[in-house]
């Protein structure tokens, strides 16, 4: 179904259109949530929240952007809200006092004494890179996630983040420079 | 370009984000500097493998959970609409009855007030009537053939004129 036709049917309340929307875009939304949150269960919960929000607010969608851009925007906002809420709950529960500053927080794992080769497994590298990305400031993290993992062009990233293309370029620039600093201990053995 | 500046831009170079002069300077430096080119090679292995991991797929029950949630939401919406309609059908008559009661109370209060002032007036009117009957109204002159005039003349003479 064409996007415009799909939106019209959604706005009228067709359940089959909503199911089609879910089937088309759920993987995309889930991936973004998973990259942002790093946890499958949380990503599924937020994905559900995103589509529920879409169901309630599709009548207000004015087709000023693509449907995917709108979905990305909702997903990113929900992920950031979720992280903020989780951080607040963690602070209030005082659990952070008893936690070690984990590798997830620092974003980098120092090279082991056996050298890099032992660590250079795909999943380990992926985890390290993901942790490093998660430790970046919010706007840099979002821009990098959308570019790296979703392959979005600068223009679309700007629409999702509601900023200019120049801001996106600047954020990506800084993100990669910061990321380099976080990843360089990984390759310091060379 | 010094090593620090070069290394900060390595990821940008790997992603093809460096253009023009910056790109040329980077390439020139990498040709001549083995340390930076080794760093580039190591980092490119790390950087390029970031998408190599298999994507995690969402649970197949995600749609079922979402559909259930939407169904629950729709039920709650209907319940809310029903409740507000029922309340509406009760509230309107109750409002009318309340207004009626208020009108009764206010009317009763106003009625008591006006009847109490009327009784004072009627008492006064009765007294004035008695005074007029016997020509004892202080501001009225005695009519010529009245007893009051006769008595006044008989007792006072000139005083009767003064009284007038």
Interface residues (C-beta under 8 A of the other chain):
Chain A: X18 X19 X22 X23 X26 X27 X30 X31 X34 X40 X43 X44 X47 X48 X51 X52 X55 X56 X116 X120 X122 X123 X125 X126 X128 X129 X130 X148 X149 X172 X173 X176 X177 X179 X180 X181 X183 X184 X186 X187 X190
Chain B: X7 X8 X9 X10 X11 X12 X15 X17 X38 X39 X42 X43 X45 X46 X47 X49 X50 X51 X52 X53 X55 X56 X57 X58 X59 X62 X63 X65 X66 X69 X70 X73
